[in-house]
Amino acid sequence: MAEPLNFALPEAPAPRRRGGRAVAVGLLLIAVLQLTVVGVVLWQRGGGPLSAGAGVRLGVDAQRELALKLEKQGLTESAADAWQAYLAAKGGEASKASEIWYRIGTLWQDAGSYERALAAYYTSESFGKMPKLETEVGRRVQECLDALGKYAALRYELKDRTAVGGDAKAGDEVVAEIGPRKITKLDLDRLIEQTVASQLERFGRGLTPEERSQRQAEMVKQFADNQLRRQVLGQYLAQEILCRKAREDRLTDQPEIRAQLQEAERSILASERVAREVAAKVNVTADDAKTYYEANKEQFREPERARVAHIQVADEEKAKALLASLNEGQSFVELARTLSQDPQSAAKEGVLSGFVIAGRDEAPGLGPIEGLAEAVFATAAGSIVPKPLRSAKGWHVIRVNERLPATLPPYEKVEQDAYQRLRTEKERAVQEAFIKDLYKTYDVVVHQRALGGAEESAPPAVDAAPAPPPKP
């Protein structure tokens, strides 16, 4: 709370015998001027005109009309505030308060403020459940929990609302105890959700909001398996008791441990601050991604590529003998199954997963093979490469199964890729600009000459490329 303003009036001079009326008027003007200054300062501190807290209040009916008008104009957040002011002014019966709080909840939900909406719905129910709204409130509570990604709370909410009789809550069953502390099913589910959210924060930055929400729901759903839940609980309990033991042993007093903790804190705080800057300034819509694709189509062009099969043998002489047998008409499939020293591809008739890309001497699963691209793309589909090729694993006789020309895929096929590329570019720009601003703010100077470079001051480049998202 701001400290009260305290303006000391100047000491009035002793009145003179002559011109006393003029002096009195002058003193009055001084006092009025000082009161005006006080009023201006109060206006500035309050952020505007005198508020209801300063003594000017709307009547109950006028407050209701204001709330209705704001709601009609679509000013949902202001309307919610106005309805709360109406409730504070009106008071009265619990059933009416329950209806108004439900109305406030719908306004916050429409505004996308799901936590405030939940609080309003629960407040509504605290004043008493109304039969005509009970089903609707339950539905909206579930929508808010789903929007917040609180799937465990949603599951237990559904169980609690459909339970018949009894006061026990669905998530209250105890699954473990550490001394006096009890860990419930709901606690475990929240721990799982936090773990999933943390993984998506690290690896899922390239996902659209809809995809991220879907991925989170899929990952959480996997933990419905009790064996996985026991593993998570066991890991948490082991970590908790080890941490407690470490504190009892005063490991945090050891200099090397303190240094590690400080470094971890620096890393977490730095990452979180950058993440918040990116979240506040980077927003990629579906239209943005499509526009990016149209402007950068060549980046999405798929190069010429080929599917191949191979038979791997130990030396060049065996490879040449194998090639001669194939030229005489022996079955490539049978020889791949019986002679190839690559057991993974031998079981699949020698076929390698993935593509050989034009201009790249690398075979999927085998690694670099000198001269591979030139040999493969000089050979027709269905034919054997005329000479064996060597890799670090041995010698290879290769058959070209299929050749595909370079193509530009339609946007629908690369929509996710376009979204990720554009988001990466925007994240990189925001991070670099943010770091540069902080260099100025904290007066950072880099003496490049001391590091073997030109004498200049510049922030280092920021690697904003996100890690690949987890697979469902």
C-alpha positions as CSV (number, residue, x, y, z in Angstrom):
1,M,0.0,0.0,0.0
2,A,1.3,3.5,-0.9
3,E,2.4,5.7,1.9
4,P,-0.1,8.5,2.8
5,L,0.7,11.9,1.2
6,N,1.8,14.5,3.8
7,F,2.0,18.0,2.5
8,A,3.2,20.5,5.1
9,L,1.6,23.9,4.7
10,P,4.0,26.9,4.9
11,E,3.9,28.8,8.1
12,A,1.6,31.8,7.6
13,P,3.2,35.2,8.3
14,A,1.9,37.3,11.1
15,P,-1.1,39.3,9.8
16,R,-0.5,43.0,9.3
17,R,-2.7,45.6,10.7
18,R,-3.2,47.1,7.2
19,G,-4.4,45.0,4.2
20,G,-5.4,42.1,6.4
21,R,-8.1,41.1,4.0
22,A,-5.7,40.8,1.0
23,V,-3.4,38.7,3.1
24,A,-6.2,36.4,4.1
25,V,-7.2,36.0,0.5
26,G,-3.6,35.2,-0.5
27,L,-3.4,32.5,2.2
28,L,-6.6,31.0,1.0
29,L,-5.3,30.8,-2.6
30,I,-2.2,29.1,-1.4
31,A,-4.2,26.5,0.5
32,V,-6.4,25.9,-2.5
33,L,-3.4,25.5,-4.8
34,Q,-1.8,23.0,-2.4
35,L,-5.0,21.0,-2.2
36,T,-5.2,20.9,-6.0
37,V,-1.6,19.5,-6.1
38,V,-2.7,16.8,-3.6
39,G,-5.7,16.0,-5.8
40,V,-3.5,15.7,-8.9
41,V,-1.1,13.4,-7.2
42,L,-3.9,11.2,-5.9
43,W,-5.4,11.0,-9.4
44,Q,-2.0,9.9,-10.8
45,R,-1.5,7.3,-8.1
46,G,-4.9,5.9,-8.6
47,G,-4.4,5.6,-12.4
48,G,-7.2,8.0,-13.3
49,P,-10.3,9.6,-12.0
50,L,-11.6,9.1,-8.5
51,S,-12.6,5.4,-8.1
52,A,-15.3,3.9,-6.0
53,G,-12.8,3.3,-3.3
54,A,-12.3,7.1,-3.1
55,G,-15.9,7.6,-2.2
56,V,-17.7,7.8,-5.5
57,R,-19.8,4.6,-5.9
58,L,-22.4,3.5,-8.5
59,G,-25.8,2.5,-7.1
60,V,-26.6,-1.2,-7.2
61,D,-28.9,-0.9,-10.3
62,A,-26.4,1.3,-12.1
63,Q,-23.6,-1.2,-11.4
64,R,-25.8,-4.0,-12.9
65,E,-26.6,-1.9,-16.0
66,L,-22.8,-1.3,-16.4
67,A,-22.1,-5.0,-16.2
68,L,-24.8,-5.8,-18.7
69,K,-23.6,-3.1,-21.1
70,L,-19.9,-4.3,-20.9
71,E,-21.1,-7.9,-21.5
72,K,-23.2,-6.8,-24.5
73,Q,-20.2,-5.0,-26.0
74,G,-18.1,-8.2,-25.7
75,L,-15.8,-6.6,-23.1
76,T,-15.7,-9.9,-21.2
77,E,-12.9,-9.2,-18.7
78,S,-14.3,-5.8,-17.7
79,A,-17.8,-7.3,-17.6
80,A,-16.6,-10.0,-15.2
81,D,-15.1,-7.3,-12.9
82,A,-18.3,-5.3,-13.1
83,W,-20.4,-8.3,-12.0
84,Q,-18.1,-8.8,-9.0
85,A,-18.5,-5.2,-8.0
86,Y,-22.3,-5.7,-8.4
87,L,-22.2,-8.7,-6.1
88,A,-20.1,-6.7,-3.5
89,A,-22.6,-3.9,-3.6
90,K,-25.8,-6.0,-3.6
91,G,-25.0,-8.8,-1.2
92,G,-28.2,-10.9,-0.6
93,E,-29.2,-14.5,-1.1
94,A,-26.8,-17.3,-1.9
95,S,-28.7,-18.6,-4.9
96,K,-28.4,-15.2,-6.6
97,A,-24.7,-15.1,-5.9
98,S,-24.3,-18.6,-7.3
99,E,-26.0,-17.5,-10.6
100,I,-23.8,-14.4,-10.9
101,W,-20.6,-16.3,-10.2
102,Y,-21.6,-18.8,-12.9
103,R,-22.1,-15.9,-15.2
104,I,-18.7,-14.5,-14.3
105,G,-17.1,-17.9,-15.0
106,T,-18.6,-18.0,-18.5
107,L,-17.1,-14.6,-19.2
108,W,-13.7,-15.6,-18.1
109,Q,-13.9,-18.8,-20.1
110,D,-14.9,-16.9,-23.2
111,A,-11.9,-14.7,-22.6
112,G,-9.6,-17.7,-22.5
113,S,-8.8,-17.2,-18.8
114,Y,-9.5,-20.8,-17.8
115,E,-8.0,-20.6,-14.2
116,R,-10.2,-17.7,-13.3
117,A,-13.2,-19.4,-14.9
118,L,-12.6,-22.5,-12.8
119,A,-12.3,-20.4,-9.7
120,A,-15.6,-18.7,-10.5
121,Y,-17.4,-22.0,-11.2
122,Y,-16.2,-23.5,-8.0
123,T,-17.2,-20.3,-6.1
124,S,-20.6,-20.6,-7.7
125,E,-21.0,-24.2,-6.4
126,S,-19.7,-23.0,-2.9
127,F,-22.8,-20.8,-2.6
128,G,-24.9,-23.8,-3.4
129,K,-25.5,-26.1,-6.3
130,M,-28.5,-25.2,-8.4
131,P,-30.3,-28.1,-10.1
132,K,-30.9,-26.0,-13.3
133,L,-27.2,-25.2,-13.7
134,E,-25.5,-28.2,-12.1
135,T,-25.0,-30.1,-15.3
136,E,-23.9,-27.0,-17.2
137,V,-21.4,-26.0,-14.5
138,G,-20.0,-29.6,-14.5
139,R,-19.5,-29.5,-18.3
140,R,-17.8,-26.1,-18.2
141,V,-15.5,-27.2,-15.4
142,Q,-14.4,-30.2,-17.5
143,E,-13.8,-27.9,-20.5
144,C,-11.6,-25.6,-18.5
145,L,-9.6,-28.5,-17.0
146,D,-9.1,-29.9,-20.5
147,A,-8.0,-26.5,-21.8
148,L,-5.4,-26.3,-19.0
149,G,-4.1,-29.7,-19.7
150,K,-5.0,-30.9,-16.2
151,Y,-6.1,-34.4,-17.3
152,A,-5.7,-36.1,-14.0
153,A,-7.8,-33.5,-12.3
154,L,-10.4,-33.9,-15.1
155,R,-10.5,-37.6,-14.6
156,Y,-11.1,-37.3,-10.9
157,E,-13.6,-34.5,-11.4
158,L,-15.7,-36.8,-13.6
159,K,-15.5,-39.6,-11.0
160,D,-16.5,-37.2,-8.2
161,R,-19.4,-35.8,-10.1
162,T,-20.8,-39.2,-11.1
163,A,-20.2,-40.9,-7.7
164,V,-23.2,-42.0,-5.8
165,G,-23.1,-41.4,-2.0
166,G,-20.1,-41.1,0.3
167,D,-17.8,-38.2,0.9
168,A,-14.5,-39.7,-0.2
169,K,-12.9,-38.0,-3.3
170,A,-11.8,-40.2,-6.2
171,G,-8.2,-39.0,-6.1
172,D,-7.7,-39.2,-2.3
173,E,-6.6,-42.8,-2.1
174,V,-3.1,-43.0,-0.6
175,V,-0.5,-44.7,-2.8
176,A,2.6,-44.1,-0.7
177,E,3.8,-42.5,2.6
178,I,7.0,-40.8,3.6
179,G,6.8,-40.5,7.4
180,P,3.7,-38.4,8.1
181,R,3.4,-37.2,4.5
182,K,0.8,-39.1,2.4
183,I,1.0,-39.2,-1.4
184,T,-2.4,-39.7,-3.1
185,K,-3.4,-40.9,-6.5
186,L,-4.1,-37.3,-7.5
187,D,-0.6,-36.3,-6.3
188,L,0.9,-39.0,-8.5
189,D,-1.1,-38.0,-11.5
190,R,0.0,-34.4,-11.1
191,L,3.6,-35.5,-10.9
192,I,3.1,-37.4,-14.2
193,E,1.6,-34.4,-15.8
194,Q,4.4,-32.2,-14.7
195,T,7.0,-34.6,-16.1
196,V,5.2,-34.8,-19.4
197,A,4.8,-31.0,-19.5
198,S,8.5,-30.6,-18.8
199,Q,9.5,-32.9,-21.6
200,L,7.2,-31.1,-24.1
201,E,8.7,-27.8,-22.9
202,R,12.2,-29.1,-23.8
203,F,11.4,-31.1,-27.0
204,G,8.1,-29.9,-28.3
205,R,8.6,-26.2,-29.1
206,G,8.2,-26.8,-32.8
207,L,4.6,-28.1,-32.3
208,T,1.5,-26.0,-32.9
209,P,-0.6,-25.4,-29.8
210,E,-3.2,-27.9,-31.0
211,E,-0.5,-30.6,-31.7
212,R,1.1,-29.9,-28.3
213,S,-2.1,-30.3,-26.5
214,Q,-2.9,-33.5,-28.4
215,R,0.6,-34.9,-27.8
216,Q,0.4,-34.1,-24.1
217,A,-2.9,-35.9,-23.8
218,E,-1.5,-39.0,-25.6
219,M,1.6,-39.1,-23.4
220,V,-0.4,-38.7,-20.2
221,K,-2.8,-41.5,-21.4
222,Q,0.2,-43.9,-21.7
223,F,0.6,-43.6,-17.9
224,A,-2.8,-45.2,-17.3
225,D,-0.8,-48.5,-17.2
226,N,-0.2,-49.3,-13.5
227,Q,3.3,-50.7,-14.2
228,L,4.5,-47.3,-15.6
229,R,2.8,-45.5,-12.7
230,R,4.6,-47.7,-10.2
231,Q,7.9,-46.9,-12.0
232,V,7.2,-43.1,-11.8
233,L,6.3,-43.4,-8.1
234,G,9.4,-45.5,-7.3
235,Q,11.7,-43.0,-9.1
236,Y,10.1,-40.1,-7.3
237,L,10.3,-41.8,-3.8
238,A,14.0,-42.7,-4.4
239,Q,14.8,-39.1,-5.5
240,E,12.9,-37.6,-2.5
241,I,14.5,-39.7,0.2
242,L,18.0,-39.3,-1.3
243,C,17.5,-35.6,-1.4
244,R,16.4,-35.6,2.2
245,K,19.4,-37.7,3.2
246,A,21.7,-35.3,1.3
247,R,20.3,-32.3,3.2
248,E,20.7,-34.2,6.5
249,D,24.3,-34.9,5.6
250,R,24.7,-31.1,4.9
251,L,26.0,-31.7,1.3
252,T,24.7,-28.3,0.4
253,D,27.5,-26.9,2.7
254,Q,30.2,-28.3,0.5
255,P,31.7,-25.7,-1.9
256,E,31.7,-28.0,-4.9
257,I,28.0,-28.9,-4.4
258,R,27.1,-25.2,-3.9
259,A,28.9,-24.4,-7.1
260,Q,26.9,-27.0,-9.0
261,L,23.6,-25.8,-7.5
262,Q,24.5,-22.2,-8.5
263,E,25.3,-23.3,-12.0
264,A,22.1,-25.3,-12.3
265,E,20.2,-22.2,-11.0
266,R,21.8,-19.9,-13.6
267,S,21.0,-22.4,-16.4
268,I,17.4,-22.8,-15.3
269,L,16.8,-19.1,-14.8
270,A,18.4,-18.2,-18.1
271,S,16.5,-20.8,-20.1
272,E,13.2,-19.8,-18.4
273,R,13.7,-16.1,-19.0
274,V,14.5,-16.7,-22.7
275,A,11.5,-19.0,-23.0
276,R,9.2,-16.4,-21.5
277,E,10.5,-13.8,-24.0
278,V,9.9,-16.1,-26.9
279,A,6.4,-17.1,-25.6
280,A,5.5,-13.4,-25.3
281,K,6.7,-12.4,-28.8
282,V,6.6,-15.5,-31.0
283,N,3.2,-16.5,-32.4
284,V,3.0,-18.6,-35.6
285,T,-0.4,-19.2,-37.1
286,A,-1.5,-21.6,-39.8
287,D,-1.7,-18.7,-42.3
288,D,1.9,-17.6,-41.3
289,A,3.2,-21.1,-42.0
290,K,1.5,-21.3,-45.4
291,T,2.8,-17.9,-46.4
292,Y,6.3,-19.0,-45.4
293,Y,5.9,-22.1,-47.6
294,E,4.8,-20.1,-50.6
295,A,7.8,-17.7,-50.2
296,N,10.4,-20.5,-49.7
297,K,9.2,-23.4,-51.8
298,E,12.7,-24.4,-52.9
299,Q,13.6,-25.2,-49.3
300,F,10.9,-27.9,-49.3
301,R,11.8,-29.5,-52.6
302,E,12.6,-33.2,-52.1
303,P,15.8,-34.1,-54.1
304,E,16.1,-37.0,-56.4
305,R,16.3,-40.2,-54.4
306,A,16.3,-44.0,-54.7
307,R,15.4,-47.1,-52.7
308,V,18.0,-49.8,-52.8
309,A,18.8,-53.3,-51.6
310,H,22.2,-54.8,-50.9
311,I,24.2,-57.9,-50.2
312,Q,27.1,-57.4,-47.8
313,V,30.2,-59.7,-47.9
314,A,33.6,-59.6,-46.3
315,D,36.0,-58.8,-49.2
316,E,36.2,-57.6,-52.8
317,E,36.8,-61.0,-54.3
318,K,33.6,-62.4,-52.8
319,A,31.7,-59.4,-53.9
320,K,32.9,-59.8,-57.6
321,A,32.0,-63.5,-57.5
322,L,28.5,-62.6,-56.1
323,L,28.1,-60.0,-58.9
324,A,29.0,-62.7,-61.5
325,S,26.4,-65.1,-60.1
326,L,23.7,-62.4,-60.3
327,N,24.6,-61.6,-63.8
328,E,24.2,-65.3,-64.6
329,G,20.6,-65.1,-63.4
330,Q,20.7,-66.2,-59.8
331,S,18.0,-64.6,-57.5
332,F,19.1,-61.5,-55.7
333,V,16.5,-62.1,-53.0
334,E,17.8,-65.7,-52.3
335,L,21.4,-64.6,-52.2
336,A,20.6,-61.7,-49.9
337,R,18.9,-64.1,-47.5
338,T,21.6,-66.7,-47.5
339,L,24.9,-64.8,-48.0
340,S,24.5,-61.2,-46.7
341,Q,26.5,-60.4,-43.6
342,D,24.0,-57.7,-42.7
343,P,21.4,-59.6,-40.7
344,Q,18.9,-56.7,-40.5
345,S,18.6,-56.2,-44.2
346,A,19.0,-59.9,-45.0
347,A,15.7,-60.6,-43.2
348,K,14.1,-58.1,-45.5
349,E,15.5,-59.4,-48.8
350,G,18.4,-57.0,-48.6
351,V,16.2,-53.9,-48.7
352,L,17.5,-50.8,-46.8
353,S,15.1,-48.5,-45.0
354,G,15.0,-45.0,-46.2
355,F,16.5,-43.4,-49.3
356,V,19.8,-42.8,-51.0
357,I,19.8,-39.1,-51.8
358,A,21.3,-37.7,-55.0
359,G,24.7,-36.1,-54.3
360,R,25.1,-37.9,-50.9
361,D,27.4,-40.9,-50.7
362,E,25.6,-42.4,-47.7
363,A,23.4,-45.4,-47.4
364,P,20.7,-45.6,-44.8
365,G,21.8,-47.9,-41.9
366,L,25.3,-48.4,-43.5
367,G,26.9,-45.0,-43.4
368,P,29.3,-43.5,-46.0
369,I,30.1,-45.4,-49.1
370,E,32.4,-43.7,-51.6
371,G,30.9,-43.3,-55.1
372,L,27.5,-44.5,-54.0
373,A,25.3,-41.6,-55.3
374,E,27.0,-41.5,-58.7
375,A,26.7,-45.3,-59.2
376,V,23.1,-45.6,-58.0
377,F,21.8,-42.7,-60.2
378,A,23.6,-44.0,-63.2
379,T,21.8,-47.3,-62.8
380,A,18.2,-47.9,-64.0
381,A,15.5,-49.0,-61.5
382,G,15.4,-52.8,-61.2
383,S,19.1,-53.2,-62.2
384,I,22.3,-54.1,-60.3
385,V,25.0,-51.5,-59.9
386,P,27.8,-52.8,-62.2
387,K,30.6,-52.8,-59.6
388,P,30.7,-53.6,-55.9
389,L,31.3,-50.7,-53.5
390,R,33.1,-50.6,-50.2
391,S,32.1,-49.2,-46.8
392,A,33.5,-49.5,-43.3
393,K,31.4,-52.6,-42.8
394,G,32.5,-54.5,-45.8
395,W,31.8,-54.8,-49.6
396,H,28.3,-54.3,-51.1
397,V,26.6,-55.5,-54.2
398,I,23.7,-53.1,-54.7
399,R,20.4,-53.3,-56.6
400,V,18.4,-50.1,-57.4
401,N,14.8,-51.0,-56.6
402,E,13.2,-47.6,-57.3
403,R,14.2,-44.1,-58.4
404,L,12.1,-41.0,-57.6
405,P,12.6,-37.6,-59.3
406,A,13.0,-34.4,-57.4
407,T,9.5,-33.1,-56.5
408,L,7.9,-30.2,-54.7
409,P,5.5,-31.6,-52.2
410,P,2.1,-29.9,-51.6
411,Y,1.8,-27.7,-48.6
412,E,-0.5,-30.2,-46.8
413,K,2.4,-32.7,-46.8
414,V,4.9,-30.3,-45.2
415,E,2.7,-28.1,-43.1
416,Q,4.3,-29.2,-39.9
417,D,7.8,-28.7,-41.3
418,A,6.9,-25.2,-42.5
419,Y,5.5,-24.4,-39.1
420,Q,8.7,-25.6,-37.3
421,R,11.0,-23.8,-39.7
422,L,9.2,-20.5,-39.4
423,R,9.0,-20.7,-35.6
424,T,12.7,-21.5,-35.4
425,E,13.5,-18.4,-37.5
426,K,11.3,-16.2,-35.3
427,E,12.7,-17.7,-32.1
428,R,16.2,-17.1,-33.2
429,A,15.4,-13.5,-34.1
430,V,13.7,-12.8,-30.8
431,Q,16.5,-14.4,-28.8
432,E,19.3,-12.6,-30.6
433,A,17.5,-9.2,-30.2
434,F,16.9,-9.9,-26.5
435,I,20.5,-10.8,-25.9
436,K,21.7,-7.7,-27.7
437,D,19.4,-5.5,-25.6
438,L,20.7,-7.1,-22.5
439,Y,24.3,-6.5,-23.6
440,K,23.5,-2.8,-23.7
441,T,21.5,-2.9,-20.4
442,Y,24.3,-4.5,-18.5
443,D,27.1,-2.7,-20.3
444,V,28.8,-5.9,-21.6
445,V,32.0,-5.5,-23.6
446,V,33.8,-8.4,-25.3
447,H,37.5,-7.9,-26.0
448,Q,37.7,-9.8,-29.2
449,R,41.4,-9.1,-29.7
450,A,42.2,-11.0,-26.5
451,L,40.5,-14.0,-28.1
452,G,42.4,-13.7,-31.4
453,G,39.7,-11.7,-33.3
454,A,39.1,-8.2,-34.5
455,E,38.6,-5.6,-31.8
456,E,34.9,-5.2,-31.6
457,S,32.0,-5.8,-29.2
458,A,29.2,-8.0,-30.3
459,P,27.0,-10.6,-28.5
460,P,27.5,-14.2,-29.5
461,A,25.1,-15.9,-31.9
462,V,22.2,-17.6,-30.2
463,D,21.3,-21.1,-31.2
464,A,17.6,-21.1,-31.3
465,A,17.1,-24.4,-33.1
466,P,14.7,-26.6,-31.1
467,A,15.3,-30.2,-30.3
468,P,13.2,-32.7,-32.2
469,P,9.8,-33.3,-30.5
470,P,9.2,-36.6,-28.7
471,K,7.5,-39.4,-30.7
472,P,4.1,-40.4,-29.4
